Amino acid sequence: MDARKPPSSEPGHIAISKSKGIKIDWKDGHRSEYGLRYLRDRCPCASCSGAHQAGPAEPKAPGPFQMYQPSLRIAAVEPAGTYALVIQWNDGHRSGIYSYDHLRAICPCPECAD
């Protein structure tokens, strides 16, 4: 039987960079660093996760005259109670509620990938 404690999904400190991503120091001492594209691609909303259709939504193709697409950025972040963050993206998407459980489960570090 594995006697290790389960990872904490309670953040101790959250650092947000609108141009780089989010870093979370968890209360169990672990640190997670999420880049912008990583977070956006793992949006847990029903539209992005495919809960209301056959699969995850495909990104919209740029219009026929769109020559420039702005770099992905976080427009705003708001707490959702004490259990999540709501991230508003500069591409107009704002329905993803990133629970701390979800964020800890998708931690991209090598230790968590095992």
Secondary structure, DSSP 8 states (H G I E B T S, - for coil): ----------EEEEEEETTTEEEEEETTS-EEEEEHHHHHHT--SHHHHTTTSSS--------TT--------EEEEEEETTTEEEEEETTS----EEEHHHHHHT--SHHHH-
